[in-house]
Amino acid sequence: MSAIPMERPVLGDDEAAALTGLAARVRELAEATVLTGAGAAEAAAVADEIAALTARLTAERRGAPPFVTPGERRMDRQIANPVSGPLNPFAPPIGLDVTSDGVVRGEFTLGAVYEGPPSYVHGGVSAMVLDQALGMAAAATGTPGMTATLETRYRRPTPLGVPLKVEAKASRVEGRKVYASGTISAPDGRVTVEATAMFIMPQRFVTSEY
Ligand SMILES: CCCCCCCCCCCCCCCC(=O)SCCNC(=O)CCNC(=O)[C@H](O)C(C)(C)COP(=O)(O)OP(=O)(O)OC[C@H]1O[C@@H](n2cnc3c(N)ncnc32)[C@H](O)[C@@H]1OP(=O)(O)O
């Protein structure tokens, strides 16, 4: 493993569609892996086949995840983002919309690969989802920043396998600092996790282009 460089290739539409299709299949594979009842011999045989497929993909290897040309928002270019990126098999992925008044909203369902306590979402996964949503709300103010603080309050367990909602909004901007808050809620509308965060536009990006 080596450091990942900043410079990125930018995918065309066809390549992005093919690679996000590949990621969707790998995501299914991850869920199939944690849920399979295959016996030892079958699991070992499948592992060999997957190793061969991994070798095929690795034959042409990039030094870093690619970007796509962003739409209205520069933050949309990172299609390998681990929360919202369709190119990342680790991501659910969660589609997050930003309204004209800066509210970030998404609906999502988390399956067995995100389990923490039995039948509930892992708290670190909830924090990651909120970090992303609050970070996008901060970026929507026009001052994108890195997470400096993130506080989560777990009010009740977040269930797996049911539609959840995440919502976030920035509350204020103070120079390079942006404060934001948000929630995850269950289908009955009750909040399961609350978060507040502060994002800072790094000094080094104030003078150079991010
Ligand atoms: C342009 C950037 C790109 C970002 C992309 C945006 C994309 C948008 C969409 C995607 C959304 C993704 C959402 C996930 C975002 C992550 O996951 S980011 C990854 C996790 N966070 C990190 O790794 C951050 C690591 N920390 C750092 O890099 C640096 O410490 C920071 C936070 C950038 C600050 O560095 P700095 O600019 O050198 O700040 P510095 O001048 O020392 O301090 C400025 C002020 O902030 C205060 N401060 C500094 N750090 C802290 C702290 N941790 N706690 C409290 N106060 C602090 C200082 O005390 C100082 O206060 P004042 O004296 O002004 O009152």
Ligand as a Chemical Component Dictionary entry (heavy atoms), coordinates in Angstrom:
data_LIG
# 
_chem_comp.id                   LIG 
_chem_comp.type                 NON-POLYMER 
_chem_comp.pdbx_formal_charge   0 
_chem_comp.three_letter_code    LIG 
# 
loop_
_chem_comp_atom.comp_id 
_chem_comp_atom.atom_id 
_chem_comp_atom.alt_atom_id 
_chem_comp_atom.type_symbol 
_chem_comp_atom.charge 
_chem_comp_atom.model_Cartn_x 
_chem_comp_atom.model_Cartn_y 
_chem_comp_atom.model_Cartn_z 
_chem_comp_atom.pdbx_ordinal 
LIG C1  C1  C 0 -11.229 22.468 0.993  1  
LIG C2  C2  C 0 -11.191 21.167 1.855  2  
LIG C3  C3  C 0 -11.669 19.998 1.302  3  
LIG C4  C4  C 0 -12.620 19.258 2.076  4  
LIG C5  C5  C 0 -13.562 18.376 1.205  5  
LIG C6  C6  C 0 -14.883 18.984 1.155  6  
LIG C7  C7  C 0 -15.844 18.100 0.386  7  
LIG C8  C8  C 0 -17.255 18.307 0.909  8  
LIG C9  C9  C 0 -18.152 17.225 0.635  9  
LIG C10 C10 C 0 -17.782 15.922 1.242  10 
LIG C11 C11 C 0 -18.086 15.909 2.725  11 
LIG C12 C12 C 0 -17.076 14.941 3.365  12 
LIG C13 C13 C 0 -17.270 14.977 4.833  13 
LIG C14 C14 C 0 -16.097 14.183 5.471  14 
LIG C15 C15 C 0 -14.951 15.067 5.659  15 
LIG C16 C16 C 0 -13.792 14.310 6.283  16 
LIG O1  O1  O 0 -13.895 13.146 6.533  17 
LIG S1  S1  S 0 -12.361 15.171 6.569  18 
LIG C17 C17 C 0 -11.343 13.906 7.318  19 
LIG C18 C18 C 0 -11.310 13.978 8.815  20 
LIG N1  N1  N 0 -10.730 15.238 9.263  21 
LIG C19 C19 C 0 -9.392  15.412 9.205  22 
LIG O2  O2  O 0 -8.608  14.556 8.858  23 
LIG C20 C20 C 0 -8.933  16.772 9.636  24 
LIG C21 C21 C 0 -7.516  16.711 10.191 25 
LIG N2  N2  N 0 -7.153  18.039 10.696 26 
LIG C22 C22 C 0 -6.632  18.967 9.839  27 
LIG O3  O3  O 0 -6.344  18.725 8.678  28 
LIG C23 C23 C 0 -6.432  20.330 10.420 29 
LIG O4  O4  O 0 -6.237  20.231 11.790 30 
LIG C24 C24 C 0 -7.660  21.269 10.145 31 
LIG C25 C25 C 0 -8.943  20.755 10.849 32 
LIG C26 C26 C 0 -7.913  21.360 8.640  33 
LIG C27 C27 C 0 -7.356  22.639 10.682 34 
LIG O5  O5  O 0 -6.083  22.972 10.202 35 
LIG P1  P1  P 0 -5.648  24.490 9.923  36 
LIG O6  O6  O 0 -6.343  25.047 8.750  37 
LIG O7  O7  O 0 -4.159  24.499 9.872  38 
LIG O8  O8  O 0 -6.216  25.178 11.207 39 
LIG P2  P2  P 0 -5.490  26.148 12.219 40 
LIG O9  O9  O 0 -5.042  27.360 11.433 41 
LIG O10 O10 O 0 -4.486  25.437 13.063 42 
LIG O11 O11 O 0 -6.695  26.508 13.196 43 
LIG C28 C28 C 0 -7.763  27.330 12.753 44 
LIG C29 C29 C 0 -8.732  27.448 13.895 45 
LIG O12 O12 O 0 -9.441  26.218 14.073 46 
LIG C30 C30 C 0 -9.219  25.670 15.383 47 
LIG N3  N3  N 0 -9.086  24.238 15.253 48 
LIG C31 C31 C 0 -8.233  23.582 14.455 49 
LIG N4  N4  N 0 -8.461  22.244 14.534 50 
LIG C32 C32 C 0 -9.462  22.085 15.426 51 
LIG C33 C33 C 0 -10.140 20.953 15.927 52 
LIG N5  N5  N 0 -9.860  19.725 15.529 53 
LIG N6  N6  N 0 -11.130 21.158 16.827 54 
LIG C34 C34 C 0 -11.453 22.388 17.227 55 
LIG N7  N7  N 0 -10.844 23.524 16.771 56 
LIG C35 C35 C 0 -9.857  23.346 15.883 57 
LIG C36 C36 C 0 -7.942  26.362 15.856 58 
LIG O13 O13 O 0 -7.893  26.413 17.249 59 
LIG C37 C37 C 0 -8.091  27.736 15.229 60 
LIG O14 O14 O 0 -9.038  28.460 15.982 61 
LIG P3  P3  P 0 -8.972  30.059 16.097 62 
LIG O15 O15 O 0 -7.618  30.384 16.616 63 
LIG O16 O16 O 0 -9.182  30.608 14.717 64 
LIG O17 O17 O 0 -10.088 30.417 17.044 65 
# 
loop_
_chem_comp_bond.comp_id 
_chem_comp_bond.atom_id_1 
_chem_comp_bond.atom_id_2 
_chem_comp_bond.value_order 
_chem_comp_bond.pdbx_ordinal 
LIG C1  C2  SING 1  
LIG C2  C3  SING 2  
LIG C3  C4  SING 3  
LIG C4  C5  SING 4  
LIG C5  C6  SING 5  
LIG C6  C7  SING 6  
LIG C7  C8  SING 7  
LIG C8  C9  SING 8  
LIG C9  C10 SING 9  
LIG C10 C11 SING 10 
LIG C11 C12 SING 11 
LIG C12 C13 SING 12 
LIG C13 C14 SING 13 
LIG C14 C15 SING 14 
LIG C15 C16 SING 15 
LIG C16 O1  DOUB 16 
LIG C16 S1  SING 17 
LIG S1  C17 SING 18 
LIG C17 C18 SING 19 
LIG C18 N1  SING 20 
LIG N1  C19 SING 21 
LIG C19 O2  DOUB 22 
LIG C19 C20 SING 23 
LIG C20 C21 SING 24 
LIG C21 N2  SING 25 
LIG N2  C22 SING 26 
LIG C22 O3  DOUB 27 
LIG C22 C23 SING 28 
LIG C23 O4  SING 29 
LIG C23 C24 SING 30 
LIG C24 C25 SING 31 
LIG C24 C26 SING 32 
LIG C24 C27 SING 33 
LIG C27 O5  SING 34 
LIG O5  P1  SING 35 
LIG P1  O6  DOUB 36 
LIG P1  O7  SING 37 
LIG P1  O8  SING 38 
LIG O8  P2  SING 39 
LIG P2  O9  DOUB 40 
LIG P2  O10 SING 41 
LIG P2  O11 SING 42 
LIG O11 C28 SING 43 
LIG C28 C29 SING 44 
LIG C29 O12 SING 45 
LIG C29 C37 SING 46 
LIG O12 C30 SING 47 
LIG C30 N3  SING 48 
LIG C30 C36 SING 49 
LIG N3  C31 SING 50 
LIG N3  C35 SING 51 
LIG C31 N4  DOUB 52 
LIG N4  C32 SING 53 
LIG C32 C33 SING 54 
LIG C32 C35 DOUB 55 
LIG C33 N5  SING 56 
LIG C33 N6  DOUB 57 
LIG N6  C34 SING 58 
LIG C34 N7  DOUB 59 
LIG N7  C35 SING 60 
LIG C36 O13 SING 61 
LIG C36 C37 SING 62 
LIG C37 O14 SING 63 
LIG O14 P3  SING 64 
LIG P3  O15 DOUB 65 
LIG P3  O16 SING 66 
LIG P3  O17 SING 67 
# 
